[in-house]
Amino acid sequence: MNIKDIARIAGVSTSTVSKIVNGKDSSISKETRRKVLKIVKEYHYKPYAAASQRTRSYTIGVLLRSPISFDSTLDGIIQAAQNAGYATAAYNSYSDPERELKNIAAVCGRNVDGVIWEPATADSLDYASYFPEGTPLLTIGPNGGDQSLLLPYKEAAYKLTNELIEHGHRHIACLMTQGRRTHDFLEGFRTCLFDHQLPYSDDLVYYDLDESLSSKIGSRTITGFVSSHYRRALEFTQMIRPLHYRLPEDASLVSIKNDTAEALAYPGNAEISTYTIRNADFGAYLCNKLIAEIEHDDESHPSFVQDFRLDNTSTLSSPPTTAVKHILVVGSINIDHYLSVSRLPHTGGTVSTQSATRYPGGKGVNQAIGAAKLGHRVTLIGNVGVDNGSDFIFKAMEQHGVNTAGVKRCNGEDTGSSFIFLDPSGESIIAILSGANAQLTPDDIKANEQLFDNAGYCLIQTEIPLKTATAAALTAHQHHVKTIIKPSSCDYLPQDLVANADILVPNEHELAVIETEGNTLEEKADHLIKRGVGCVIVTKGEHGCILFGPDGRKTYPATDFPPVDSTGAGDAFISALASYLMYGYTLQQAVKIATYAASYSIERKGVIPSLIDRLSLDTYAHQVE
């Protein structure tokens, strides 16, 4: 930067600049003096600097264009320079051409021996003439021209994409973040698809994470993702987590990450399968190459080469061949209030309690969490109020991994409540305050119709309005989803609901209420089957259950567990029944396993704590195969 450049930028004559910098400016206005001095400082101009004799300063200039807080390239440069006895003067233009020109002037004013330069734009190379003649110059990055030295982002993207292809993926998308690696990474991704005769379109590149990505995972339109930045990959895992997609079961994800101390995962997420870019080694390579040029070292220096290997394969697997079926639950959502009493209340009597606890409850919640604990993806449709109880419910659903996309907050309503009087023998009496459950309508079922897609079973309970339960059963069959219906808190079952029940699970009392034809259990069950039910399973508490079907009846005894609370036995039975039918067990096997799950549930207080997990139930299930 010479006096002519300063005069041109300031819009004054060279003589004016000379007078100001030499303190002979008494005839010059204050405004002009301030303007010229500001430019002189910004561009680090020194009088007669161009004519002075250059001497070795043992300082290397580094001009970068993008944020470096998570990039160890500069660390590598500094460490290599110090090892060779050099200091560094680093500046960042943040891709601003005007700031870049000022940084160049600052570096030249430091009389550096050589410069590592990452040009801010494609036009920045025009600034090369501002460097003193003969200054060793290394350009890096996408704007550095034909001689630019580049981190191997293109190669990394190519090989990451190839990792997915080698695992069988043919529908691959790219998660991108704008930055220094964008061009090369995208080129590597595109080239790999082309080399394997896989189609490429701009629609496969995502600069923003939105709901369209999750829908493409669910439909298997995309099965693999390659990410240009580790943080974008982490954001992606956080986006799909509430939707209950799992890596690598539902999609594979691979990424590159820097050689810094970035967190490997958010809490609760698996590590991501990554290539680590050795930025610090690349920085050291650049510095050593520049010093060799400064010191006229003619010894041959090898090019920078990185051998890419995956740090782990936690999020990489073969693509799912078919969409994974889930369980859909349509039913009541309550807060269960447990009141432990010495004896159950009776007509005209009064009981008191000194023990009261609350749990998430309602048959919809109980069955949803029960199926989730048995390893299934579960979605719940139901209503809650606008109160503290609704927050309690949502936290419980998140804790157990239940998808609440179908759960709606109802203005002006409280979340449903149940009051459970529990005696020492485990017997109970329950009173229910419907609250928001009573506001669940057929329109809510229609609004959530997409949740029926790819469901294996739909579990329906009649603690919601019967017309809504019927709409759910009809919608399930329209989507080829089998139904399991629990008749609870109702005096009858509409014919449309009966005709769309693949499995009906009443207890003895409920069967007597909903079916008036016949005197015995068998006669009532047979009549329900004639009305269209696929089969009837009558639960009998400590006596097990009876399966009535077109092929006759079969009795399943209960397993002997000490009774503490029998409230959730029916929900434990239904969630286990659906779960093991989904796992491919026969109806007879699934009923036997479900009977064990129901028996297991009575030895703990509270429905949710008493629901059995898959590991425990699988141990028993293997005995009935």
C-alpha positions in Angstrom: 0.0 0.0 0.0 1.8 3.2 -1.2 1.0 6.9 -1.0 -0.9 6.9 -4.3 -3.3 4.2 -3.0 -4.0 6.2 0.1 -4.6 9.3 -1.9 -7.0 7.5 -4.3 -9.0 5.9 -1.4 -9.2 9.3 0.4 -10.0 11.3 -2.7 -7.2 13.8 -2.2 -3.8 14.5 -3.8 -0.6 12.7 -2.9 0.8 16.0 -1.7 -2.0 16.4 0.8 -1.4 12.9 2.1 2.3 13.6 2.4 1.7 16.9 4.4 -0.7 15.1 6.8 1.5 12.1 7.6 4.6 14.4 8.0 2.8 16.9 10.3 3.0 19.8 7.8 -0.8 20.1 7.5 -1.6 23.5 9.0 -3.2 24.6 5.8 -5.4 21.5 5.6 -9.0 21.4 7.0 -9.7 19.3 10.2 -12.2 17.3 8.3 -9.7 16.3 5.5 -7.0 15.6 8.1 -9.3 13.3 10.1 -10.4 11.4 7.0 -6.8 10.8 5.7 -5.5 9.8 9.1 -8.4 7.3 9.5 -7.5 5.7 6.2 -3.8 5.7 7.0 -4.5 3.8 10.2 -7.0 1.4 8.7 -4.5 0.5 5.9 -1.4 0.5 8.1 0.4 2.9 5.7 4.0 3.8 6.6 5.7 6.7 4.8 8.4 5.6 2.3 7.8 1.9 3.2 7.9 0.9 -0.4 11.3 2.3 -0.9 12.8 0.8 2.3 15.1 -2.2 2.2 13.3 -5.5 3.1 14.9 -7.5 5.8 13.9 -10.9 7.3 11.3 -10.5 10.1 10.7 -14.2 10.9 7.0 -13.5 10.8 4.4 -15.3 8.7 1.1 -13.6 7.8 -2.1 -15.5 7.8 -5.2 -14.1 6.0 -8.4 -16.1 6.5 -12.0 -15.5 5.3 -14.3 -17.5 7.6 -14.8 -18.1 11.4 -12.1 -20.2 12.9 -13.3 -20.8 16.4 -14.1 -24.5 15.7 -11.2 -25.0 13.2 -7.8 -26.1 14.3 -6.1 -25.1 11.0 -4.7 -21.9 12.5 -3.5 -23.9 15.6 -1.5 -26.1 13.3 0.0 -23.1 11.5 1.0 -21.4 14.7 2.5 -24.5 16.3 4.6 -25.3 13.2 5.7 -21.7 12.9 6.9 -21.6 16.5 8.7 -24.8 16.1 10.6 -23.2 13.2 11.3 -20.0 15.1 8.7 -17.8 13.4 5.9 -15.7 14.7 2.4 -15.4 13.1 0.2 -12.4 12.4 -3.3 -13.6 11.7 -6.3 -11.7 10.4 -9.9 -12.7 9.4 -11.9 -10.9 6.7 -15.2 -12.8 7.4 -15.6 -12.8 3.6 -15.7 -8.9 3.5 -13.6 -7.7 0.5 -13.1 -4.2 2.1 -11.9 -5.8 5.4 -9.7 -8.1 3.4 -7.9 -5.3 1.7 -7.2 -3.6 5.1 -5.9 -6.9 6.4 -3.5 -7.2 3.4 -2.3 -3.7 4.2 -1.8 -4.7 7.8 0.2 -7.8 6.9 2.4 -5.9 4.5 3.0 -3.2 7.1 4.4 -6.0 9.4 7.1 -6.7 6.8 6.1 -10.5 6.9 8.4 -13.0 5.2 5.5 -14.9 3.6 1.7 -15.2 3.6 -0.9 -17.9 3.8 -3.9 -16.4 2.2 -7.5 -17.6 2.0 -9.1 -15.1 -0.5 -12.5 -13.8 0.5 -14.1 -13.9 -2.9 -13.4 -15.0 -6.5 -12.2 -11.5 -7.3 -9.8 -11.2 -4.3 -6.9 -12.4 -6.3 -6.8 -9.0 -7.9 -5.4 -7.8 -4.6 -2.2 -9.9 -5.1 -0.4 -6.8 -6.5 -0.6 -5.1 -3.1 1.9 -7.6 -1.7 5.6 -6.5 -2.0 7.2 -8.1 -5.1 8.8 -11.4 -4.3 6.7 -12.2 -1.2 6.2 -16.0 -0.9 2.4 -16.5 -1.1 0.3 -19.7 -0.6 -3.4 -19.5 -1.5 -5.9 -21.8 0.1 -9.6 -22.4 -0.2 -12.1 -22.4 -3.1 -11.2 -18.8 -4.2 -7.5 -19.3 -4.3 -7.1 -20.0 -8.0 -5.5 -23.0 -9.8 -2.6 -23.2 -7.3 -4.8 -23.1 -4.3 -4.2 -25.8 -1.6 -7.4 -27.4 -0.3 -8.4 -29.5 2.7 -9.7 -32.8 1.2 -13.4 -32.0 1.6 -14.2 -33.3 -1.8 -12.5 -36.6 -1.2 -14.1 -36.9 2.3 -17.6 -36.3 0.8 -17.0 -38.8 -1.9 -15.9 -41.5 0.5 -18.6 -40.8 3.0 -21.2 -41.1 0.3 -19.5 -44.3 -0.8 -19.8 -45.7 2.7 -23.6 -45.4 2.4 -23.6 -46.9 -1.0 -21.5 -49.9 0.1 -24.1 -50.5 2.8 -26.8 -50.7 0.2 -28.3 -47.2 0.2 -29.6 -45.8 -3.1 -31.6 -42.9 -1.8 -29.1 -40.5 -0.2 -29.4 -36.8 0.7 -26.8 -34.3 1.7 -27.1 -32.0 4.8 -25.1 -28.8 4.0 -24.0 -25.7 5.8 -22.7 -22.7 3.9 -19.0 -22.1 4.5 -15.5 -22.7 3.2 -16.1 -26.4 2.5 -19.5 -26.1 0.7 -18.3 -26.2 -2.9 -15.8 -29.1 -2.5 -18.1 -31.2 -0.3 -21.0 -30.9 -2.6 -18.8 -31.7 -5.6 -17.6 -34.9 -3.9 -21.2 -35.9 -3.0 -22.4 -35.3 -6.6 -19.4 -37.1 -8.2 -19.9 -40.2 -6.1 -23.6 -40.5 -7.0 -22.6 -40.0 -10.7 -19.9 -42.7 -10.5 -22.4 -45.2 -9.2 -25.1 -44.3 -11.7 -27.4 -42.8 -9.0 -29.5 -39.8 -9.8 -28.6 -36.4 -8.4 -30.8 -33.3 -8.1 -30.7 -30.1 -6.1 -33.7 -31.5 -4.1 -31.3 -33.9 -2.5 -29.3 -31.1 -0.8 -30.7 -29.6 2.4 -29.4 -26.3 3.7 -32.3 -26.1 6.2 -33.7 -28.8 8.4 -37.5 -29.0 8.0 -40.4 -31.4 8.4 -40.1 -32.6 4.8 -37.0 -34.5 5.9 -38.8 -36.5 8.5 -41.6 -37.4 6.2 -39.1 -38.7 3.7 -37.5 -40.9 6.4 -41.0 -42.3 7.2 -41.8 -43.0 3.6 -38.3 -44.4 2.9 -37.8 -41.8 0.1 -34.5 -41.2 1.7 -32.6 -43.8 3.7 -29.1 -42.3 4.1 -27.7 -38.8 4.9 -24.2 -37.4 4.5 -23.5 -34.2 6.4 -20.9 -31.5 5.6 -20.7 -30.3 9.2 -20.8 -32.3 12.5 -23.0 -29.7 14.2 -25.5 -29.9 11.4 -25.6 -33.7 11.9 -26.2 -33.2 15.6 -29.0 -30.8 14.8 -30.5 -33.4 12.5 -30.5 -36.1 15.3 -32.2 -33.7 17.6 -34.9 -32.9 15.0 -35.9 -36.5 14.4 -35.7 -37.6 18.0 -39.1 -36.3 19.1 -40.6 -38.0 16.0 -39.2 -41.3 17.3 -37.1 -42.1 14.3 -34.0 -44.0 15.3 -30.5 -44.2 13.8 -29.5 -46.4 12.1 -32.8 -48.4 12.2 -34.8 -45.9 10.3 -32.0 -44.0 8.5 -28.2 -43.9 8.4 -26.2 -40.8 9.0 -22.5 -40.1 8.3 -20.6 -36.8 8.7 -17.2 -35.2 8.9 -16.0 -33.4 12.0 -13.0 -31.3 12.9 -10.2 -32.5 15.1 -11.4 -30.4 18.0 -13.0 -31.2 21.3 -16.6 -31.1 19.9 -19.2 -33.1 22.0 -19.7 -36.5 20.4 -23.5 -36.4 20.9 -26.3 -34.7 22.7 -27.4 -36.6 25.8 -29.5 -39.6 24.9 -28.2 -39.8 21.3 -25.7 -42.3 19.9 -22.3 -41.1 18.6 -22.4 -40.2 14.9 -20.4 -42.2 12.4 -17.7 -39.7 11.2 -14.5 -39.0 9.4 -12.2 -36.6 11.4 -10.6 -33.9 9.3 -7.1 -33.3 10.4 -7.2 -29.5 10.2 -4.2 -29.0 12.5 -2.0 -31.3 10.4 -3.1 -29.4 7.3 -2.2 -26.1 9.0 1.2 -27.5 9.9 1.7 -28.7 6.3 0.9 -25.2 4.9 3.3 -23.5 7.3 6.2 -25.9 6.6 5.6 -25.5 2.9 5.7 -21.7 3.1 8.8 -21.7 5.3 10.6 -24.0 2.9 9.9 -21.4 0.1 10.9 -18.5 2.4 14.2 -20.2 3.2 14.8 -21.4 -0.4 14.7 -25.0 0.8 14.8 -27.1 -2.4 14.2 -30.4 -0.6 11.0 -32.1 -1.9 8.0 -31.9 0.5 5.2 -34.4 0.1 1.7 -33.2 -0.5 -0.9 -33.3 2.3 -2.6 -36.7 2.3 -5.3 -38.0 4.7 -6.4 -41.6 5.1 -10.1 -41.5 5.9 -11.5 -44.1 8.3 -14.8 -44.0 10.2 -14.5 -43.3 13.9 -17.4 -45.6 14.6 -20.4 -47.2 12.8 -23.0 -46.3 15.4 -25.3 -44.5 12.9 -24.4 -46.5 9.8 -26.3 -49.6 8.7 -28.1 -51.2 5.7 -31.3 -49.4 4.7 -34.6 -50.6 6.1 -36.3 -52.8 3.5 -39.8 -51.9 4.6 -41.3 -49.2 6.7 -41.3 -50.2 10.4 -44.8 -50.7 11.7 -45.9 -48.8 14.8 -48.7 -49.1 17.3 -51.3 -46.4 17.3 -53.3 -45.8 20.5 -56.6 -43.9 20.6 -57.9 -43.4 24.1 -58.2 -41.5 27.4 -55.5 -39.5 29.0 -55.8 -39.0 32.8 -54.0 -38.1 35.9 -54.4 -41.1 38.2 -54.8 -40.1 41.9 -54.2 -43.2 44.1 -55.9 -43.2 47.6 -54.8 -46.1 49.8 -57.6 -47.1 52.1 -58.1 -49.8 54.7 -61.3 -50.9 53.0 -63.1 -49.9 49.8 -66.0 -47.4 50.2 -69.6 -48.7 50.2 -73.0 -47.1 50.0 -73.5 -44.8 52.9 -70.0 -45.4 54.3 -67.0 -43.1 54.7 -63.3 -43.9 54.3 -60.2 -41.9 55.1 -56.6 -42.1 53.8 -53.2 -40.8 54.8 -51.6 -41.8 51.5 -52.2 -40.2 48.1 -50.0 -40.4 45.0 -50.4 -39.5 41.4 -49.3 -41.1 38.1 -49.9 -40.5 34.4 -52.9 -42.6 33.5 -55.9 -43.3 31.5 -56.1 -46.4 29.3 -54.7 -44.6 26.3 -51.6 -43.5 28.2 -51.2 -46.9 30.0 -51.4 -48.9 26.8 -49.1 -46.5 24.9 -46.4 -46.6 27.5 -46.9 -50.4 27.9 -46.2 -51.0 24.2 -43.3 -48.5 24.2 -41.7 -50.4 27.1 -42.0 -53.5 25.1 -39.8 -52.0 22.3 -42.4 -50.6 19.8 -42.7 -47.2 18.3 -46.0 -45.9 19.6 -48.2 -42.9 18.7 -51.0 -41.6 20.9 -54.2 -39.8 19.9 -56.1 -38.1 22.7 -56.9 -34.8 24.5 -55.4 -33.0 27.5 -56.4 -29.8 29.1 -54.6 -26.5 29.4 -53.3 -27.1 33.0 -50.3 -28.4 34.9 -51.6 -31.9 34.4 -51.0 -31.7 30.7 -47.4 -30.8 31.3 -47.1 -33.8 33.6 -48.5 -36.0 30.8 -46.2 -34.7 28.1 -43.1 -35.2 30.2 -44.1 -38.8 30.9 -44.7 -39.5 27.2 -41.3 -38.0 26.3 -39.6 -40.1 29.0 -41.1 -43.3 27.6 -40.6 -42.4 23.9 -44.3 -42.1 23.0 -45.0 -39.9 20.0 -47.6 -37.2 21.0 -48.2 -35.8 17.6 -51.9 -36.7 18.0 -52.3 -35.2 21.5 -54.2 -31.9 21.6 -54.5 -29.3 24.3 -58.1 -28.3 24.7 -58.8 -24.7 25.7 -61.1 -24.3 28.6 -60.7 -27.9 29.7 -58.8 -29.7 32.4 -56.9 -32.9 31.8 -59.0 -36.0 32.7 -58.6 -37.4 36.2 -59.3 -40.7 37.8 -59.6 -41.3 41.6 -58.5 -44.9 42.5 -59.4 -46.3 45.9 -57.0 -49.1 46.6 -57.3 -51.6 49.5 -54.6 -53.8 51.0 -55.5 -56.8 48.9 -55.0 -54.9 45.6 -58.6 -54.5 44.8 -59.8 -51.1 43.6 -62.8 -48.8 42.9 -62.3 -46.1 40.3 -64.1 -42.9 39.6 -63.3 -40.9 36.4 -63.6 -37.2 35.7 -63.5 -37.2 31.9 -62.3 -33.6 31.4 -60.7 -33.1 28.0 -61.3 -36.7 27.0 -65.0 -36.0 26.4 -64.0 -33.4 23.8 -62.2 -35.9 21.5 -64.3 -36.0 18.4 -64.4 -37.9 15.0 -63.0 -34.7 13.5 -59.9 -35.2 15.6 -59.6 -38.7 14.2 -59.9 -37.3 10.7 -57.3 -34.5 11.4 -54.9 -37.2 12.5 -55.6 -39.7 9.8 -52.0 -39.7 8.6 -51.0 -41.3 11.9 -52.8 -44.5 10.8 -50.4 -44.9 7.9 -48.1 -47.9 8.5 -49.6 -48.8 11.8 -49.7 -52.5 12.7 -52.4 -52.3 15.4 -54.7 -49.6 16.6 -55.6 -49.9 20.3 -59.0 -48.3 21.2 -60.7 -47.8 24.5 -64.2 -46.5 25.2 -63.3 -44.0 27.9 -63.6 -41.5 25.0 -67.0 -40.8 23.3 -68.3 -43.9 21.5 -68.7 -42.1 18.2 -65.0 -41.2 18.3 -64.0 -44.7 19.1 -66.1 -45.9 16.2 -64.5 -43.4 13.9 -61.1 -44.6 15.0 -62.0 -48.3 14.3 -63.4 -47.4 10.8 -60.4 -45.3 9.9 -58.0 -48.1 11.1 -59.7 -50.7 8.8 -59.6 -48.2 5.9 -55.8 -48.1 6.4 -55.6 -51.9 6.7 -54.8 -51.6 10.4 -56.0 -54.3 12.8 -57.9 -53.2 15.9 -57.9 -54.2 19.6 -60.8 -52.7 21.5 -61.3 -52.4 25.3 -64.9 -51.7 26.2 -64.6 -49.6 29.4 -67.0 -47.2 31.1 -69.8 -47.8 28.5 -73.2 -49.4 28.6 -73.2 -50.8 25.0 -71.1 -51.0 21.8 -72.4 -49.5 18.6 -72.7 -52.1 15.8 -70.1 -50.3 13.6 -67.6 -50.5 16.4 -68.3 -54.2 17.0 -68.0 -55.0 13.3 -64.6 -53.3 13.1 -63.1 -55.0 16.2 -60.6 -57.6 15.2 -60.0 -58.4 18.9 -62.4 -57.4 21.7 -61.0 -57.6 25.3 -63.7 -57.1 28.0 -63.6 -58.4 31.6 -66.5 -60.5 32.9 -68.4 -57.4 34.1 -67.9 -55.5 30.9 -69.0 -58.4 28.8 -72.2 -58.7 30.8 -73.0 -55.0 30.2 -72.2 -54.7 26.5 -73.8 -58.0 25.4 -77.3 -58.8 26.7 -77.8 -61.8 24.4 -77.0 -65.2 26.1 -76.5 -66.2 29.7 -73.0 -67.7 29.8 -69.6 -66.2 28.8 -69.5 -68.5 25.8 -73.0 -67.6 24.6 -72.3 -63.8 24.9 -68.9 -64.2 23.1 -70.4 -66.2 20.3 -73.0 -63.6 19.7 -70.4 -60.9 19.5 -68.5 -62.9 17.0 -71.7 -63.3 14.9 -72.0 -59.5 15.0 -68.6 -59.2 13.4 -65.9 -59.3 16.1 -62.9 -61.3 15.0 -62.4 -62.9 18.5 -63.2 -62.2 22.1 -60.7 -62.5 25.0 -62.5 -62.3 28.4 -60.1 -61.4 31.2 -60.9 -63.0 34.6 -58.4 -61.4 37.0 -56.6 -64.0 39.1 -58.2 -66.8 37.0 -56.5 -65.7 33.8 -58.5 -65.3 30.6 -60.5 -67.2 28.0 -60.0 -66.8 24.3 -63.2 -67.3 22.2 -62.8 -67.5 18.4 -64.2 -69.2 15.3 -62.2 -72.3 16.3 -63.6 -72.6 19.8 -62.4 -71.6 23.2 -59.1 -71.9 25.2 -58.4 -71.0 28.8 -55.1 -69.4 30.0 -54.4 -69.5 33.7 -52.8 -66.5 35.4 -49.3 -66.6 36.9 -49.2 -66.4 40.7 -47.9 -63.0 41.8 -48.6 -61.4 45.2 -51.3 -58.8 44.6 -50.6 -55.1 45.4 -52.6 -53.2 42.7 -54.7 -54.8 40.0 -55.7 -51.5 38.4 -53.5 -51.8 35.3 -53.7 -55.5 34.6 -56.0 -55.1 31.6 -53.9 -52.4 30.0 -50.7 -54.5 30.6 -52.5 -57.4 28.9 -53.5 -55.5 25.8 -50.2 -53.7 25.3 -48.3 -57.1 25.6 -50.9 -58.8 23.3 -50.5 -56.2 20.5 -46.7 -56.1 21.0 -46.1 -59.8 20.6 -48.6 -60.1 17.7 -46.5 -57.4 16.0 -43.3 -59.5 16.8 -44.9 -62.4 14.8 -46.2 -64.6 17.5 -49.4 -66.5 17.0 -52.6 -65.3 18.7 -52.4 -68.2 21.1 -48.8 -67.5 22.0 -49.4 -63.8 22.3 -52.4 -64.4 24.7 -50.3 -66.6 26.9 -47.5 -64.0 27.1 -50.0 -61.2 27.7 -51.5 -63.1 30.6 -48.1 -63.3 32.2 -47.6 -59.5 31.7 -51.0 -58.8 33.3 -50.1 -61.1 36.3 -46.7 -59.4 36.6 -48.4 -55.9 36.8 -50.4 -56.5 39.9 -47.4 -56.7 42.3 -46.6 -53.0 42.1 -48.6 -49.9 43.0 -49.5 -47.6 40.1 -50.1 -48.7 36.5 -47.1 -47.1 34.8 -44.5 -48.5 37.3 -46.0 -51.9 37.1 -45.8 -52.3 33.3 -43.2 -55.0 32.3 -40.3 -54.2 30.1 -39.3 -56.2 27.0 -36.2 -57.8 28.5 -38.1 -59.3 31.4 -41.1 -60.4 29.2 -38.8 -61.8 26.5 -37.3 -64.2 29.0 -40.8 -65.7 29.5 -41.8 -65.4 25.8 -39.0 -67.7 24.7 -40.5 -70.4 26.8 -43.8 -70.4 24.8 -42.3 -70.3 21.3 
